[in-house]
Amino acid sequence: MFPDGSNRRQLGDSTKSNEEPQWTTDGRRVVFTEVSMLERLPNETPREFIQRRNGTQRLFSMTPDGRETQILRPGERDRITRDRGLSPDGNWMVYSRPVEGVTGLYLRKQPSGTEQLLDRGK
């Protein structure tokens, strides 16, 4: 979508859970994990269910317009993506943290560490 919220487009398969979206370091692609929507089997333990669910995961790279999709190998995400909160130029980090029991949204200048409170929750 555009920054104002208009022009929303679905990139992933709506019959699957599309998780952990990140931009590539060059900003040209979105990387995300696709996981099958499964139900726990009657005699399946929670651990067995999680293992089965994790076995269905596939890592994708896609252009923002959704036209070009690639399946990635495990571990490739770390090589081509950056932290979700890091600005494309690497100069700013946005993150949340609790202070005195209230979570706030902060902006930190990299690498000086100077931070600014953007919004304090209630």
C-alpha positions as CSV (number, residue, x, y, z in Angstrom):
1,M,0.0,0.0,0.0
2,F,0.9,3.6,-0.3
3,P,2.0,5.5,2.9
4,D,-1.4,7.0,3.1
5,G,-3.0,3.5,3.2
6,S,-4.5,3.6,-0.3
7,N,-3.7,1.1,-3.1
8,R,-3.6,-1.9,-0.8
9,R,-2.6,-5.2,-2.5
10,Q,-2.4,-8.7,-1.2
11,L,0.9,-10.3,-2.0
12,G,0.7,-13.7,-0.5
13,D,-1.6,-16.7,-0.8
14,S,-4.8,-15.9,1.2
15,T,-5.3,-19.6,1.9
16,K,-2.0,-19.7,3.9
17,S,-0.5,-17.7,6.8
18,N,2.0,-15.2,5.4
19,E,4.3,-14.2,8.3
20,E,7.5,-12.2,9.1
21,P,7.5,-9.7,6.2
22,Q,10.8,-7.8,5.7
23,W,12.2,-5.6,2.9
24,T,15.4,-6.7,1.2
25,T,18.4,-4.4,1.8
26,D,18.0,-2.8,-1.6
27,G,14.2,-2.2,-1.0
28,R,13.2,-3.9,-4.2
29,R,11.6,-7.0,-2.8
30,V,9.6,-8.3,0.2
31,V,10.6,-11.5,1.9
32,F,8.1,-13.5,3.9
33,T,7.4,-16.9,5.3
34,E,4.4,-18.8,4.0
35,V,2.9,-21.4,6.4
36,S,0.0,-23.8,5.7
37,M,-3.2,-23.2,7.8
38,L,-3.4,-26.5,9.7
39,E,-5.5,-27.8,12.6
40,R,-4.2,-29.8,15.4
41,L,-4.9,-33.5,14.9
42,P,-6.9,-35.3,17.7
43,N,-4.0,-37.2,19.3
44,E,-1.3,-34.8,18.3
45,T,0.8,-33.1,21.0
46,P,1.4,-29.3,20.8
47,R,5.1,-30.0,20.1
48,E,4.1,-32.4,17.3
49,F,1.7,-29.9,15.8
50,I,4.4,-27.1,15.8
51,Q,6.9,-29.5,14.1
52,R,4.3,-30.4,11.5
53,R,3.4,-26.8,10.9
54,N,7.0,-25.7,10.7
55,G,7.6,-28.5,8.1
56,T,5.2,-26.7,5.8
57,Q,7.0,-23.4,5.8
58,R,8.4,-21.9,2.6
59,L,10.4,-18.7,2.3
60,F,9.4,-16.3,-0.5
61,S,10.8,-13.2,-2.1
62,M,8.4,-11.1,-4.1
63,T,8.4,-7.7,-5.9
64,P,6.0,-5.2,-4.3
65,D,3.6,-5.4,-7.3
66,G,3.4,-9.2,-6.8
67,R,4.5,-10.0,-10.4
68,E,7.8,-11.7,-9.7
69,T,8.0,-14.4,-7.0
70,Q,10.9,-16.6,-5.9
71,I,11.2,-19.4,-3.4
72,L,14.3,-18.9,-1.2
73,R,16.5,-21.4,0.5
74,P,16.6,-21.5,4.3
75,G,19.1,-19.0,5.7
76,E,18.8,-16.7,2.6
77,R,16.6,-14.2,4.5
78,D,19.4,-13.2,6.8
79,R,21.7,-12.5,3.8
80,I,19.3,-10.3,1.8
81,T,17.1,-8.5,4.5
82,R,17.6,-5.9,7.1
83,D,16.0,-5.4,10.5
84,R,12.3,-4.4,10.2
85,G,12.8,-1.2,12.2
86,L,15.9,0.0,10.3
87,S,15.4,2.8,7.7
88,P,16.4,2.1,4.1
89,D,19.4,4.4,4.5
90,G,20.5,2.7,7.8
91,N,20.5,6.0,9.7
92,W,17.4,5.4,11.9
93,M,15.9,2.6,14.0
94,V,12.3,2.6,15.1
95,Y,11.3,0.3,18.0
96,S,9.0,0.1,21.0
97,R,10.0,-0.5,24.7
98,P,8.3,-0.2,28.0
99,V,9.3,2.6,30.4
100,E,7.7,2.7,33.8
101,G,5.1,0.2,32.7
102,V,4.1,2.2,29.6
103,T,5.2,1.2,26.1
104,G,6.5,4.0,23.9
105,L,7.5,4.2,20.2
106,Y,11.1,5.5,19.9
107,L,13.3,6.6,17.1
108,R,17.1,6.2,17.5
109,K,19.8,7.8,15.3
110,Q,22.3,5.2,14.1
111,P,25.1,4.9,15.2
112,S,25.2,7.7,17.8
113,G,22.4,6.1,19.8
114,T,20.6,9.4,20.3
115,E,16.9,8.5,20.8
116,Q,13.6,10.4,20.6
117,L,10.2,9.4,22.0
118,L,7.7,9.5,19.1
119,D,4.6,8.3,20.9
120,R,3.9,7.2,24.5
121,G,1.1,4.7,24.9
122,K,-1.5,5.2,27.6
